[in-house]
């Protein structure tokens, strides 16, 4: 987004950027048989494409026309070829920084999903006569593919609506358009049927069977077989929309008092939209309760979209119009002032129909668009010459920065539950560390706590939430510091950001141990497999100290190699970072090409015989954390003077051999499993504590009367109130 904030400053600069990106595309990739690009023109720039002397259409960047920012926080650069009739002829994914694609989803799958748009005529979509086509979903990269497909479709629709496909690519700066304004003088009250008949209220009516057929046609047969009701003729939804900031519509539907309250809330030019629905499907859903965002509807205009939040919403009990139907859900939404919306221009409300398949976690989504054009009776138009374009001000650049902010804020809003669970888990781990002495004195309880936390880390944090930290995060952060650093890029992945913040704080207190020993899903998988191997009596190998000491530096060599390579090329560094099996075993759950699966499986097999084999000898992320971990400010692991001389019990029992034969703990290698602290307090296994126990027992024995040669005292007991003496 930063790059494109700069692009908007100068049309000539924008054209040169389009030319640079088109240099990475062959004309034949966008139009069959095309052999050259013409000079880009207009703002945003589009370039004619030729087959010999014949112009076959235009090429452009989708990010020039609409938002194309994914989870990475950076624009996804897609070149699109579109002919003069509005048919998409070719798509080329030029550049992206989407993490899920970089770390394992084959790009060919993403490209194949986007190619489903090729051959689609988007002119009916631009005219509001058809629904936008839906791209195929790629499992594991749903959001990324939706962002890419949505960017291509909306940008094409916006280009078609600009009429530039029929005017030689020019923007029509010399045209004399009508300037539309809302006629606020009209405020008569109408009944429901009149408003519905003249187009003031628009509706979308769908049956359960129609929606099931749409899912089936979109290739979601499993979702089509899970309808909301058994009867296909049942009403899926009756959806109604109307702009109640228009005086006549607002007074008619809300009543005078409610309309006046609404007007007092609205800023000049700000709009409000009423959405109502009835049937088996709720347009509200439950997301707005859980996360503050309405994820089933989206306001669309000019290629931009808006998801409403709970703070934009007011519940309406009933319509003021006497002949209005009684509907289950009526909601009033105020369009935020920072979203550019013109109620006098065509707009759409997109309804996302969601259905679960056999796997409850896997949802299929298809859109249904309800178009709206404000009736001419509410508009006053005055013909005027279009002003010459002015250079963008700093305010415009700031608006684009706010677009980026809005992206990461929306992502955080929609992930509130997961963020809350993660923060709660971190607070639990902090409590474990602060009260470790009390906990390790109760070995059985501590074993349940540790094993339970490892299962949570593996299953929820890793396999479910995909919150596996990677050395790629370290390399990306370092690279950003020396280039164009902005927090928004890193805030776009909330769980990763929260975990990194916790790990950074943990380095000051405990070193790398909190992450490597407790928060790493792959580390948890290794340790749980190791525990299972011990129960199954699989022989455990313990390397001689001299060999072990020479093997653990390997991970530091790997990290330094990746770190140096990242300064030359981040792309090469990301490929070399496949030495991490995290992506295969945790994020992609072994659904990957066989060489990656074999590599990850081999490391896990090794962990059956040598506990945490990968963590100890190969993990570059562990090495990256160990280096700053040396600045920790506290020493939490306790030792006795006898540790290492003469006692070696802790060193022999340390699962990862992080205790030197001399007795000191190597915090660079310690995973903070606290096994040594269990021994520290155990008066049955620790030689020091055994001596303390024996001395205590001897002291207690010497404190009895028999040990001093004295007769035991007589005990007086009573029977029915009479004392009875006995020795």
N, C-alpha and C positions, 0 to 999 in steps of 0.2 A: 504493500500500500504506500510505503514511503516513496518508492520509485515512481509510482503513478501520481502521487501528489506533485512531483516535479514535472511529470509529463503534461499536466494540465496547464502549466504556466505559459507554454508557448506552443502554438499550432505547428510551427516548423520543427520544434524539438519532438513533438508527438509523432510527426510524419517520419522523422529520422529513426525513431524507436520502432515504428511499424516496419520500416525498411530493414532494420537490423534483425528483427525477428523473422521477417519473411525470407531473409537470407538463409535461414535454417530449414526452409520448406521448399520443396519442388512444386511448381505450378500444377503438375500432373497429380499431385497428392490431394489437391483440392477440387480440381476439375479434370475429368478424363480427357486426355489428349491436349491439355493446355501446355503452352511452352514458354510463357513469359508473364511477368507482372508489369503493370503500368506504374506511373508515379502516383503515390498516395496523395489524396486531396481531402479537404473538408476538415471539420472538427466535430467529433472524433474522426480520425483519418480512416479512409477506406481506399483500397487500391484495386483498379480494374485488372481483370485477368483475361488474357488473350489466347486464342487458338489460331495461330497464323495471324490474319488480319481481323478475325472476328472476335469481338468482345463477348465472353460467355458469362460474365458475372463479376462479382467483387470479392475481395479478401479483406478480412479485418481481424483485430484482436478482440475477443469477447470481453476482456477486462477493461477495454476502453469505453464500453457502453454500459456495463453493469458490474456490480460487485462480484468478484470471483475469488474472494479470500476464503481459504479453507482453514483447517485446524492449525496449520503451520503459522498462520497470521500473515502469510505472504501471498501475493496474487498468483493465481494459476494461469499461465499463459497458454491460451488455446487459439490457434488460427482457424478461422471458419471461412469456407467458401460458400457463397449464396448467389443464386442467379437472380435475374431481374423479376422473375415471377414469385420469388420468395421461397424457393425450394433449396434446402441445404444440400450442397453437392459434395462437400468434403470437410473433414475435421482433422486437425493435426495437434496433438498434445505436445507443445514445444518444451515447456519448462514448468516444474512444480517443486514444491518442498514438503509435500504431504508425508508425514512420518510413517503412516501405515503402509503406504506404497513403497517408501524407501526401505522399510525394514522387512519386507517379505511378500506382500501381495504382488503377484506378477503384474507388471504394467500392461501386459498384453490383455489381461482380463478387464482392466479399466478402459483401455482403448476399445475393446470389443463392445463394452457397455455403451460407450459414447457413440460408436458407429451405428447404433440402432436409430439414431436421429437422422442419419444420412438418407436422403430421398423423401423426407417429410416436407410437405408444403405448409409453411407456417403463416401464409397469408390469411387463411380462415381463422387461425388463432389470433392474429393481430386484429382481425375485425370482430372478435368476440363470438364467432359462430361455432368454434370447436374448442375442445379442451386441449391444453398442451400435451404433447406426447410424453410418455414416461420412460426414462432410461431403465435398462435392466440393472437390478441391484447386485452388487458384488459382496458376498458375505465377508465380513471383517472390515469392509471399507465403505459401508453404506452411506455415511454422511459425506465422505469425500466424493463419491460418485454422484450423489445428488447435487452437491455444490457445482461440480463440473457440468453436469447435464443442464442444470437450471441456468447456469451462466450462458451456455450456448443458446438455449431456447429464448431466454429473456432478451439477450442482446440482439438476436435475429428479429424478434418481434419489435423491439424498439427501433431497429434500423428500417424495418418495413413501414412502421407507422410514421417515420420521418419523411417518407416519400422520396428518399434519396436514391432508391434503386431505379427510379424512373426519371431522374433529373441529372443523370450523368455523375452522380456521386456528390453533387454540390449540396450545401446545407440550406440554400434558398435564403440567403441573408437579405436579398433585395425584394423578397415577397412582401405582400401587404396583408398579413394575417389579421383575423378578427381577435381582438382582445376581449375575452369573456370575463364577466364579473357576475357574482351572485346578486340577484335582485332582492334586496332586503325589504323592499316596500310591500311585497306581496306576503300577507300573513293570514289569509282566509283559512277557515277550518273545513276539512273534508272528511267524509266517512271512509271506512276501510276499503270498501269495494271500489270507490272512486279512485283512491290512491293506488290500489292494485291495478285498476284498469288503465290509468294514464301513465303507468310506469314509474310512479313515485316510489312504489314498493316493488322490488323484484324478488322472485321466488325460484327455488330449486327443489323439485320433488323427486325423490328416488325411492324405489321399492327395494326390499331385501334381495329379490331375485335379480334386479338390474345391477345392483352392486356386486353380487356374486358373479354375474356374467362378466362384468368389467374386470374383476380379479382374474377370472379364467383367461380372458383375452390378453391380459397383461403377463400371463405366464405364471400366475400364482395359484395353481390348482389346489394346493393344500389349504390356502386361506379361503378359496372359494367354497371349499367343503366344510367350512366352519362358520355358517351364517349366524346372525344375531338371533333370529327366530326360525322355527321350523317351517313356517309358511312363507314361500317366496313372494306372495302378494302383500305381505305385511309392509307397513310403511317403515322404510329405513330412516328417512328424515324428510321433514318439510322445513326448508330453510328460507328465511325471509331476511332481506337487508334493506335499509333505508337510511339516508343521511339526515339525521334529525337536527343538524345545525341549520338546515334550510327552514326558514320560519314556518311556512305552511305545513310542511311534513312534521316538524317538531311539535307545533301546537296541536296538530291533529292526533298524534300518537302518544304524546307525553302529557298533554293538558297544559293549560296556561301557567300554573304555578311551577310545575316541574321544568317546563321549557325556560321560564325566566331564571330559575336556579342554574340551569345549564348555561344560559347565555352569560351569566355573571362569572362562570368559571372559565369560559373560553377567551383566549386572547384574540385580537383582531386577525382574521384570516384563518383561525384554527377551526377544525371540523370535528364533528362527533357522528358516530355511526351506530345505529341500532341493529342488533343481530338477534333473531328469534328462531327457535326451532322446536320441533316436536317429532316424536317417533322413537324407534328403538335405539337410535344412535345419538349421543350427546355431542354437540359441537364444542362444549366446554371441556369435557373429559375430566380427568383428575389431576392433570399436571399443574394446573394453575393453583390448586390447593397445596400441592406438595412442593412446587418450586417457583410459584409466582409467575408462570408464563402459560399462555394459552397455546398449546402446541398442535391443535387440530384446525385452526383457522389462521389465514394470513392475508393481510391487505396488500394488494399488488397494484402498482401504477408505474408506468414508464420504466419497466425493467427492475424496479426496486421493490423490496418486500418489507413488511412490518409484522412482527409477532407482538400481539398485545400482552401486557403484563397486568398483574392484579391491581396495581396502582392506577391503571387506565380504566378500570372496570367499575361499573355500578350496576347492581342487580335491580331490575324493574319487575314489580309484582304483576302488573297487568297493563294493557293498553288503555288509553283514555277513550278511544273511539268505541262507541256503544256496540257496533256491529262487528268488532274485531274478534277473531277466534281466541279461545283460551289455549295458550301454548305452554308447554312444560318449562321452557327456558327462554327468558328475555333478558338481554344484556345490552347495556349502553357502554360504548367504548369511545373515549376521547383520544383523537389522534395526537400523539406527542408533537409539540411544536418544532422539535428538531428533525422530524421526518417531513420531507417535502411532499405535500399532498394538495392537489387542486380538485375540489369537489365538482368543478364545472367540466373537467376533462374525464374521459372514460377511465374506469377503474374496475377491479375485480376483487371478489372475496373468494379465496381458495379454501376449499374444505378438504382436509386430508382424512380419508377413510382408512382406519387402521383395523387390521384383523390379526389375531394370533393364529399360528399354525399348530401342528401337533406338538412342536417344541414351544412351550409357553414363552420362552425368552426371544423367539424369532418372530418378528412382526413384519407383515407385508403392508405397504402403504401405497395408495393410489390417490391422485388428486381429482377433484371435481371443481371446476371454476364457475362461479356465478358472476356474470358480467353486469355492470351497471353504467348507464349513461343518464345523466340528469336531464329530465324533460326540459325542452326549450322554454317552457313557460316560466321557469324559475331563473332564467339567464337573461342578462342584458348585455348586448354586444355593441362595441364601438370600433369601427375600422381605423386602424392606425398603422403607421409604418414601423417596421421592426427596427429597434435601435441597433446601431453597430455594436459588435461584441467588444466588451472591455476586457483588458487584461485582468486575470484573476487576482483578487486581493488576498492578503494574508488570511482573511476570514474564511475564504473559500478553501485554502489549504488546511486550515484548522478544521473545517467541516469534514474533510476527508479523513483527518486524524481521528475525529470523533466517530466516523464510521467504523474504523478499526477498533476503537474502544468499545463500541456497541457490540461488536462481534464477541469479544472475550467476556463481556458482561453477560450477554445472552447465554453463552456456554456455561458460565458459573451459575446463572439462575436455573438453568435446566439440569444442573448436576448437584443441587443443594443436598439432596439425600445422601448421595455417595460421598460428597465432601464432609458432611456431618459424621458419617460412619467412620471415615478415615481419620478425622480429627479425634473422634472418640477413642479409636484404637491407639492413636499416638499418646493420648492422655493415660490410657491404661498401661502402656509400655513405660511411660515416664514414672508412673506409680510403682511399677515392678522394680525399676532401677533405684528409686529413692528408698523403698522399703525392702531392699534385697536381703538385708541381714535377717529380718523377721521371716522372710519367705524361705530362704535356704536352710533355715533351722528346721523346716518342716518338709523334708525331701519328697514325700509322696504328693503333698499339695503342689510343690514346686514343679514336679514332673507333669502333673495334669495341666498346670498353668502354661508351662513351656510348650508341651505338645499341642495344646489347644490353640495357642497363639500361632504356632507354625502352620497348623491346618488352616487357620483363618488367613494367614498371609498367602499361602499357596492357592487356596480355592477362591476366596473372595477378592483379595487384593490383586492376585495374579491372573487366574483364569477368567474370573468374572469381570473385574474392573480394568484389566490390562494395565495396571499401574506398576509395571516393571521398569525400574530405572536402568539406564544403559550408559556405557562410556560415551556413546554418541551424544548424549545430553551434555556431557562435560566438554566435548570437542566443539559442539555447536555454540555453547555459552562462551567459550574462550574466543572462538572465531568472531562472534557478535561483538565482543568487547573491543576488538581491534578494527571493526568495520562500522556498521551502522546499528548500534545497540538500541533496542527499544524493549521495554518490559512487555508490551502487548503480545509480542510473539511467544513469549514463554508463559504468559497468563492464559493463553488459549488452551492449554492442557491443565486443567485445575488440579487433578489428583497428583500429577507429576510435579507440579509446582509446590503443592503442600508437602509432599514427601521430601522434595529437595530442601525446602525450608527447614523441615524437621531434622534432616540429616546434617545440614550445615550447623544447626544449633547443637546437635548431638556430638559433633566433632570437638566442640569446646569442652564438653563434659566427659565423654567416654571414648573418644576416638572413633574409629570406623566400626566398632563392635555393634552398635544399635542397628545399623543397616545390614551389615553382612550376616549377623547372627540372628536377627529377628524380623527384618522388613524386606529381605530379598526373597521373592517367590521361588527362584531357582535354587537358592541356598536351602530354603525350607524343604523343597522337593528332595534334594540330595540327603539332607539329614533324616527325613522321614523314611526314605528308602534304606538308609544305613541302619536305622533302628529296626526296621522290618528284617533286614539281613541278619542282624544279631539274633533276633528271635528265631529265625529259621536256621540258626547254627552255621551260617555261611562264614568260613574262616576269614578273620580280619588281619590285614597286613599292616605292620607298623615299620615304616622305613627307618633304617639306622639314622641317627642324628646327623652324622656327617653328610649323608646323601640328601636328607631332607633340607638341610641348611643350604645346599647348593641348588636345589630345585626351586625353592620359593622365590628367588630373584627373577625367575623367568617371567612372571607376570609384570614385573616392573619394566623389563625390557620390551615386552609387548606394548605396554601403555606408552612408553616413550616413543616407540616406533609409530604408533597411531597418532600421537600428539604431534610429532614432527611432520607426518604425512598430511595432517589436516591443514597445515599452513601452506602446503603446496596445492592440495586439492581436497576439498571436503567430500566430494563425490567418491574419490578413491579411498579416503579414510572411512567413509560409511561402508564401502564394500569390504574393506579389510576388517572392519569391526564385526564381521560375521564370525570371527573367532568366538564371539559371545553366542552361546546357544539359547539365550533368553527368548529371542524372537520365535524360534522354532518351537521350543518346549512350552513357553508360557503364552505369548501373544497369539500365535497361530495354532497352538495346541496340536503340534505335530502334523498339521495338514499343510504339507509343503513338499517340494521336490525331494526325492529320496536321498541325495548326498547330504542335505542339511539334517534330515531325520536320522540318518546313520551316524553322523557326527555327534548330534545331541544324545542319541541313545548310547553311543560308546562312552561318553563322559558319565552318564548315569550308571552304566554297568560298572565303570571303574569305581564309582562312589559306593558300590555294594561291598567292595573289598578294602578300599582306603577312604575313610570318612571325609566327606567334602573334598574330594580329589580336585575338582575344578577350582573351587574357591582358594585352595591352598597354593596351587602351582601355576594356574593359567589366567585367572580373572583380572583383566586390565582395570575394571571398575574398582575392584578391591584395592589395587595398587594406587589408583588415582585418589582414593579416599584416605589411604594410609599416609600419604605424604603430608597433607594439611592436618591429619589427625594427630601428628606429633606435637601440635601446639595446645593440646588439651590442658585444662587448668586444674584438674582435680585427679586424685588417685583414689579410686573406689575399691580396687581389688586389694585385699589385705594379705599380708605375708608375716610369717614368724621368722625370727633369726635363724632357726634351724633349717628353714626351707633351702634346699640345695646343698646344705652341708650340716649334718650328714643325710637329711631326709630327701628322697627323690620321688615320693609317692605322687604328688601333684603333677610333676613333670611326666611321669610314666602314664598317668591316667588322662592327661589333657587330650581331648578328642582330636585337636588339630595341631598338636605338638608346638604350641606357642610359648611353652615354658622352657627356658634353657636349663641344661643340667646343673648350672650354677645356682638356679633357683629364681632368677629374675624373669618377669613376664615380658615378652616382646609384644608391646601393644600394637605394632604394625601387623601382627599376625593373629592377634586375639579376636575372637568373634563374640566375646562376652556371653558365653553360654553359662557361666557362673558355676561350673562343676568344681573348680578349685575352691570356691567359696563354700560349697557344700562340705567339702573335706575340711576346710578351715574350722568349721563349727562342729564337726562330727567327732565325739569322744570315743567312738568305737573303731575308727579307721585312721585318723590323723595321729601320728606318734606324739606330737606335742600335746594334743588334747587328751590322749590316752594317759600321759604322765600326769596331767592336771587332774584327771578323773581319779587315778589311783591315789594321788596325794589326798584328794578330798575324801575318798572312801576310808583311807587310813586315819585321817583326822577324825572322821565321824566315828570310826570304830574305837579310837582312843578316848573319845568323849563319853562313852557309856560307863555306868557304875561298875559293871563286871570287870572292865579293863583296868580299873583302879583298885581292885581287890575288895571292894565294898559289898556288903550284903544288900540285896535289893530291898527297897522299902516295902513295908507292909501295906497291903491294899485293904481298905475298909469298905465293906459292902453292907448293904442293909437288906433285911427281909421282913416285910410287914412292919417297917418303921423301927426294927430292932437291929443294932449294929452286930455284924458278924466279923470276927477277925480271922484272917488267913494270910499265910505267907504268899 
